[in-house]
Amino acid sequence: MGFSDNDSKVLVSATFEGAVKLFNESNISPQKWMDRVASKGGTTQAALDSMEDNNVKELIKDAAYAAFNRAVELGKDPE
């Protein structure tokens, strides 16, 4: 998108930091937050649609289970 590596890092970091702060300071579910910020036909909705179309939720779930399963495996006593 034309951003330098440093600018990209700053933008991503600030975005996640703000999102986590808002989430931690409220009792609103992630879905409600998405509903509030994702205007129909807007940029956030386009990103969410892209992630849904590309099965990102399942990929994240698969990655979490892979890490969990590996942790269980590493935690077993060697025989």
N, CA, C and O atoms as a GROMACS GRO file, in nm:
protein
  316
    1MET      N    1   0.081  -0.121   0.000
    1MET     CA    2   0.000   0.000   0.000
    1MET      C    3   0.084   0.125   0.000
    1MET      O    4   0.032   0.236   0.005
    2GLY      N    5   0.215   0.108  -0.006
    2GLY     CA    6   0.302   0.224  -0.015
    2GLY      C    7   0.357   0.276   0.117
    2GLY      O    8   0.431   0.374   0.118
    3PHE      N    9   0.323   0.212   0.227
    3PHE     CA   10   0.375   0.256   0.356
    3PHE      C   11   0.514   0.198   0.377
    3PHE      O   12   0.543   0.088   0.330
    4SER      N   13   0.598   0.270   0.447
    4SER     CA   14   0.729   0.214   0.485
    4SER      C   15   0.706   0.107   0.591
    4SER      O   16   0.599   0.099   0.652
    5ASP      N   17   0.807   0.024   0.612
    5ASP     CA   18   0.795  -0.079   0.716
    5ASP      C   19   0.765  -0.017   0.851
    5ASP      O   20   0.681  -0.067   0.926
    6ASN      N   21   0.834   0.092   0.882
    6ASN     CA   22   0.813   0.158   1.012
    6ASN      C   23   0.672   0.216   1.023
    6ASN      O   24   0.606   0.198   1.126
    7ASP      N   25   0.625   0.285   0.919
    7ASP     CA   26   0.491   0.342   0.922
    7ASP      C   27   0.385   0.232   0.933
    7ASP      O   28   0.286   0.248   1.004
    8SER      N   29   0.407   0.122   0.864
    8SER     CA   30   0.314   0.009   0.872
    8SER      C   31   0.306  -0.045   1.014
    8SER      O   32   0.198  -0.073   1.066
    9LYS      N   33   0.423  -0.059   1.076
    9LYS     CA   34   0.428  -0.109   1.214
    9LYS      C   35   0.354  -0.016   1.308
    9LYS      O   36   0.277  -0.061   1.393
   10VAL      N   37   0.375   0.113   1.293
   10VAL     CA   38   0.308   0.212   1.378
   10VAL      C   39   0.157   0.207   1.358
   10VAL      O   40   0.082   0.206   1.455
   11LEU      N   41   0.112   0.203   1.233
   11LEU     CA   42  -0.032   0.199   1.205
   11LEU      C   43  -0.098   0.074   1.260
   11LEU      O   44  -0.205   0.082   1.321
   12VAL      N   45  -0.036  -0.041   1.238
   12VAL     CA   46  -0.093  -0.166   1.288
   12VAL      C   47  -0.094  -0.167   1.439
   12VAL      O   48  -0.194  -0.204   1.501
   13SER      N   49   0.016  -0.127   1.499
   13SER     CA   50   0.027  -0.126   1.645
   13SER      C   51  -0.078  -0.035   1.708
   13SER      O   52  -0.145  -0.074   1.803
   14ALA      N   53  -0.093   0.085   1.655
   14ALA     CA   54  -0.190   0.180   1.710
   14ALA      C   55  -0.333   0.130   1.691
   14ALA      O   56  -0.417   0.147   1.780
   15THR      N   57  -0.360   0.068   1.578
   15THR     CA   58  -0.494   0.016   1.553
   15THR      C   59  -0.529  -0.093   1.654
   15THR      O   60  -0.637  -0.092   1.714
   16PHE      N   61  -0.437  -0.189   1.671
   16PHE     CA   62  -0.464  -0.298   1.765
   16PHE      C   63  -0.470  -0.247   1.908
   16PHE      O   64  -0.554  -0.291   1.986
   17GLU      N   65  -0.381  -0.156   1.943
   17GLU     CA   66  -0.380  -0.101   2.078
   17GLU      C   67  -0.513  -0.033   2.109
   17GLU      O   68  -0.569  -0.053   2.217
   18GLY      N   69  -0.563   0.046   2.016
   18GLY     CA   70  -0.691   0.114   2.036
   18GLY      C   71  -0.807   0.017   2.045
   18GLY      O   72  -0.896   0.034   2.127
   19ALA      N   73  -0.806  -0.085   1.960
   19ALA     CA   74  -0.913  -0.184   1.962
   19ALA      C   75  -0.914  -0.261   2.093
   19ALA      O   76  -1.021  -0.283   2.150
   20VAL      N   77  -0.798  -0.302   2.140
   20VAL     CA   78  -0.790  -0.377   2.267
   20VAL      C   79  -0.834  -0.288   2.383
   20VAL      O   80  -0.904  -0.334   2.473
   21LYS      N   81  -0.792  -0.163   2.381
   21LYS     CA   82  -0.830  -0.070   2.489
   21LYS      C   83  -0.982  -0.053   2.494
   21LYS      O   84  -1.042  -0.062   2.601
   22LEU      N   85  -1.044  -0.030   2.379
   22LEU     CA   86  -1.190  -0.016   2.375
   22LEU      C   87  -1.259  -0.143   2.423
   22LEU      O   88  -1.356  -0.137   2.499
   23PHE      N   89  -1.208  -0.256   2.379
   23PHE     CA   90  -1.268  -0.384   2.419
   23PHE      C   91  -1.256  -0.405   2.570
   23PHE      O   92  -1.353  -0.446   2.634
   24ASN      N   93  -1.139  -0.377   2.626
   24ASN     CA   94  -1.117  -0.399   2.769
   24ASN      C   95  -1.193  -0.301   2.857
   24ASN      O   96  -1.219  -0.330   2.974
   25GLU      N   97  -1.227  -0.185   2.804
   25GLU     CA   98  -1.295  -0.084   2.884
   25GLU      C   99  -1.447  -0.090   2.873
   25GLU      O  100  -1.516   0.000   2.921
   26SER      N  101  -1.499  -0.193   2.810
   26SER     CA  102  -1.644  -0.202   2.794
   26SER      C  103  -1.691  -0.345   2.814
   26SER      O  104  -1.611  -0.438   2.825
   27ASN      N  105  -1.820  -0.359   2.817
   27ASN     CA  106  -1.882  -0.491   2.827
   27ASN      C  107  -1.945  -0.531   2.694
   27ASN      O  108  -2.030  -0.621   2.689
   28ILE      N  109  -1.905  -0.465   2.589
   28ILE     CA  110  -1.963  -0.490   2.457
   28ILE      C  111  -1.889  -0.607   2.391
   28ILE      O  112  -1.767  -0.613   2.394
   29SER      N  113  -1.964  -0.697   2.332
   29SER     CA  114  -1.905  -0.813   2.266
   29SER      C  115  -1.829  -0.771   2.140
   29SER      O  116  -1.856  -0.664   2.085
   30PRO      N  117  -1.735  -0.854   2.095
   30PRO     CA  118  -1.665  -0.823   1.970
   30PRO      C  119  -1.763  -0.805   1.853
   30PRO      O  120  -1.742  -0.718   1.768
   31GLN      N  121  -1.868  -0.884   1.848
   31GLN     CA  122  -1.965  -0.871   1.739
   31GLN      C  123  -2.034  -0.734   1.743
   31GLN      O  124  -2.054  -0.672   1.639
   32LYS      N  125  -2.069  -0.689   1.864
   32LYS     CA  126  -2.133  -0.557   1.876
   32LYS      C  127  -2.038  -0.446   1.831
   32LYS      O  128  -2.080  -0.351   1.765
   33TRP      N  129  -1.908  -0.460   1.867
   33TRP     CA  130  -1.811  -0.361   1.822
   33TRP      C  131  -1.804  -0.360   1.670
   33TRP      O  132  -1.804  -0.253   1.609
   34MET      N  133  -1.799  -0.478   1.610
   34MET     CA  134  -1.793  -0.484   1.464
   34MET      C  135  -1.918  -0.422   1.402
   34MET      O  136  -1.909  -0.351   1.302
   35ASP      N  137  -2.033  -0.449   1.461
   35ASP     CA  138  -2.157  -0.390   1.411
   35ASP      C  139  -2.154  -0.238   1.419
   35ASP      O  140  -2.208  -0.169   1.332
   36ARG      N  141  -2.090  -0.186   1.523
   36ARG     CA  142  -2.083  -0.040   1.541
   36ARG      C  143  -1.989   0.028   1.442
   36ARG      O  144  -2.016   0.139   1.395
   37VAL      N  145  -1.880  -0.039   1.409
   37VAL     CA  146  -1.779   0.027   1.326
   37VAL      C  147  -1.784  -0.011   1.178
   37VAL      O  148  -1.723   0.056   1.095
   38ALA      N  149  -1.855  -0.117   1.146
   38ALA     CA  150  -1.857  -0.164   1.007
   38ALA      C  151  -1.983  -0.114   0.936
   38ALA      O  152  -2.088  -0.178   0.939
   39SER      N  153  -1.970   0.000   0.872
   39SER     CA  154  -2.082   0.055   0.796
   39SER      C  155  -2.104  -0.029   0.670
   39SER      O  156  -2.009  -0.070   0.604
   40LYS      N  157  -2.231  -0.052   0.638
   40LYS     CA  158  -2.262  -0.128   0.516
   40LYS      C  159  -2.199  -0.057   0.396
   40LYS      O  160  -2.221   0.062   0.374
   41GLY      N  161  -2.120  -0.132   0.321
   41GLY     CA  162  -2.053  -0.076   0.204
   41GLY      C  163  -1.926   0.001   0.236
   41GLY      O  164  -1.864   0.057   0.146
   42GLY      N  165  -1.887   0.004   0.364
   42GLY     CA  166  -1.769   0.080   0.404
   42GLY      C  167  -1.641  -0.002   0.401
   42GLY      O  168  -1.642  -0.120   0.365
   43THR      N  169  -1.532   0.062   0.439
   43THR     CA  170  -1.401  -0.002   0.434
   43THR      C  171  -1.386  -0.115   0.534
   43THR      O  172  -1.332  -0.221   0.501
   44THR      N  173  -1.434  -0.095   0.656
   44THR     CA  174  -1.424  -0.201   0.757
   44THR      C  175  -1.506  -0.321   0.716
   44THR      O  176  -1.462  -0.435   0.731
   45GLN      N  177  -1.626  -0.297   0.663
   45GLN     CA  178  -1.709  -0.408   0.618
   45GLN      C  179  -1.643  -0.483   0.502
   45GLN      O  180  -1.654  -0.605   0.493
   46ALA      N  181  -1.575  -0.410   0.414
   46ALA     CA  182  -1.503  -0.474   0.304
   46ALA      C  183  -1.395  -0.567   0.358
   46ALA      O  184  -1.376  -0.678   0.308
   47ALA      N  185  -1.324  -0.522   0.460
   47ALA     CA  186  -1.220  -0.605   0.521
   47ALA      C  187  -1.282  -0.728   0.587
   47ALA      O  188  -1.232  -0.840   0.570
   48LEU      N  189  -1.390  -0.708   0.662
   48LEU     CA  190  -1.456  -0.821   0.727
   48LEU      C  191  -1.509  -0.921   0.625
   48LEU      O  192  -1.498  -1.042   0.645
   49ASP      N  193  -1.567  -0.871   0.517
   49ASP     CA  194  -1.617  -0.960   0.411
   49ASP      C  195  -1.504  -1.040   0.349
   49ASP      O  196  -1.519  -1.159   0.322
   50SER      N  197  -1.392  -0.975   0.325
   50SER     CA  198  -1.276  -1.043   0.268
   50SER      C  199  -1.227  -1.154   0.361
   50SER      O  200  -1.197  -1.264   0.316
   51MET      N  201  -1.220  -1.124   0.490
   51MET     CA  202  -1.176  -1.227   0.585
   51MET      C  203  -1.274  -1.344   0.589
   51MET      O  204  -1.232  -1.459   0.596
   52GLU      N  205  -1.403  -1.313   0.585
   52GLU     CA  206  -1.503  -1.420   0.584
   52GLU      C  207  -1.492  -1.504   0.456
   52GLU      O  208  -1.495  -1.626   0.461
   53ASP      N  209  -1.478  -1.438   0.343
   53ASP     CA  210  -1.466  -1.508   0.215
   53ASP      C  211  -1.343  -1.598   0.210
   53ASP      O  212  -1.343  -1.701   0.142
   54ASN      N  213  -1.239  -1.559   0.283
   54ASN     CA  214  -1.114  -1.635   0.282
   54ASN      C  215  -1.099  -1.726   0.403
   54ASN      O  216  -0.990  -1.778   0.430
   55ASN      N  217  -1.208  -1.745   0.475
   55ASN     CA  218  -1.213  -1.842   0.585
   55ASN      C  219  -1.110  -1.812   0.696
   55ASN      O  220  -1.056  -1.904   0.757
   56VAL      N  221  -1.084  -1.684   0.721
   56VAL     CA  222  -0.984  -1.645   0.819
   56VAL      C  223  -1.019  -1.698   0.958
   56VAL      O  224  -0.930  -1.738   1.033
   57LYS      N  225  -1.146  -1.697   0.994
   57LYS     CA  226  -1.187  -1.745   1.127
   57LYS      C  227  -1.143  -1.890   1.147
   57LYS      O  228  -1.090  -1.926   1.252
   58GLU      N  229  -1.165  -1.974   1.046
   58GLU     CA  230  -1.125  -2.114   1.056
   58GLU      C  231  -0.974  -2.128   1.059
   58GLU      O  232  -0.921  -2.213   1.130
   59LEU      N  233  -0.903  -2.045   0.982
   59LEU     CA  234  -0.756  -2.051   0.983
   59LEU      C  235  -0.700  -2.015   1.120
   59LEU      O  236  -0.606  -2.077   1.167
   60ILE      N  237  -0.759  -1.914   1.184
   60ILE     CA  238  -0.715  -1.874   1.318
   60ILE      C  239  -0.745  -1.985   1.418
   60ILE      O  240  -0.663  -2.017   1.504
   61LYS      N  241  -0.863  -2.044   1.405
   61LYS     CA  242  -0.900  -2.154   1.494
   61LYS      C  243  -0.804  -2.272   1.475
   61LYS      O  244  -0.759  -2.331   1.573
   62ASP      N  245  -0.774  -2.306   1.350
   62ASP     CA  246  -0.680  -2.416   1.322
   62ASP      C  247  -0.542  -2.387   1.382
   62ASP      O  248  -0.479  -2.476   1.438
   63ALA      N  249  -0.497  -2.262   1.369
   63ALA     CA  250  -0.366  -2.225   1.424
   63ALA      C  251  -0.366  -2.236   1.577
   63ALA      O  252  -0.268  -2.282   1.635
   64ALA      N  253  -0.473  -2.192   1.640
   64ALA     CA  254  -0.483  -2.200   1.786
   64ALA      C  255  -0.481  -2.346   1.832
   64ALA      O  256  -0.413  -2.379   1.930
   65TYR      N  257  -0.554  -2.433   1.763
   65TYR     CA  258  -0.554  -2.575   1.799
   65TYR      C  259  -0.418  -2.639   1.772
   65TYR      O  260  -0.375  -2.725   1.849
   66ALA      N  261  -0.350  -2.600   1.665
   66ALA     CA  262  -0.217  -2.653   1.637
   66ALA      C  263  -0.121  -2.618   1.750
   66ALA      O  264  -0.043  -2.702   1.795
   67ALA      N  265  -0.127  -2.493   1.797
   67ALA     CA  266  -0.041  -2.451   1.908
   67ALA      C  267  -0.078  -2.525   2.036
   67ALA      O  268   0.010  -2.570   2.110
   68PHE      N  269  -0.207  -2.538   2.062
   68PHE     CA  270  -0.253  -2.609   2.182
   68PHE      C  271  -0.208  -2.755   2.179
   68PHE      O  272  -0.154  -2.806   2.277
   69ASN      N  273  -0.230  -2.821   2.067
   69ASN     CA  274  -0.193  -2.962   2.055
   69ASN      C  275  -0.043  -2.981   2.070
   69ASN      O  276   0.002  -3.078   2.131
   70ARG      N  277   0.034  -2.888   2.015
   70ARG     CA  278   0.179  -2.897   2.030
   70ARG      C  279   0.219  -2.874   2.175
   70ARG      O  280   0.311  -2.940   2.224
   71ALA      N  281   0.153  -2.783   2.244
   71ALA     CA  282   0.182  -2.759   2.386
   71ALA      C  283   0.153  -2.884   2.469
   71ALA      O  284   0.230  -2.919   2.558
   72VAL      N  285   0.042  -2.951   2.439
   72VAL     CA  286   0.008  -3.075   2.509
   72VAL      C  287   0.116  -3.180   2.482
   72VAL      O  288   0.161  -3.248   2.574
   73GLU      N  289   0.155  -3.190   2.357
   73GLU     CA  290   0.258  -3.287   2.319
   73GLU      C  291   0.390  -3.258   2.391
   73GLU      O  292   0.455  -3.350   2.441
   74LEU      N  293   0.430  -3.132   2.395
   74LEU     CA  294   0.554  -3.095   2.463
   74LEU      C  295   0.546  -3.115   2.613
   74LEU      O  296   0.648  -3.137   2.678
   75GLY      N  297   0.425  -3.109   2.669
   75GLY     CA  298   0.408  -3.124   2.812
   75GLY      C  299   0.401  -3.267   2.860
   75GLY      O  300   0.402  -3.291   2.980
   76LYS      N  301   0.396  -3.362   2.769
   76LYS     CA  302   0.392  -3.503   2.808
   76LYS      C  303   0.528  -3.547   2.857
   76LYS      O  304   0.632  -3.501   2.809
   77ASP      N  305   0.525  -3.638   2.953
   77ASP     CA  306   0.650  -3.694   3.003
   77ASP      C  307   0.713  -3.784   2.897
   77ASP      O  308   0.644  -3.867   2.838
   78PRO      N  309   0.842  -3.767   2.873
   78PRO     CA  310   0.908  -3.856   2.777
   78PRO      C  311   0.922  -3.996   2.837
   78PRO      O  312   0.947  -4.011   2.957
   79GLU      N  313   0.905  -4.093   2.756
   79GLU     CA  314   0.914  -4.230   2.807
   79GLU      C  315   1.039  -4.296   2.758
   79GLU      O  316   1.064  -4.412   2.791
   0.00000   0.00000   0.00000
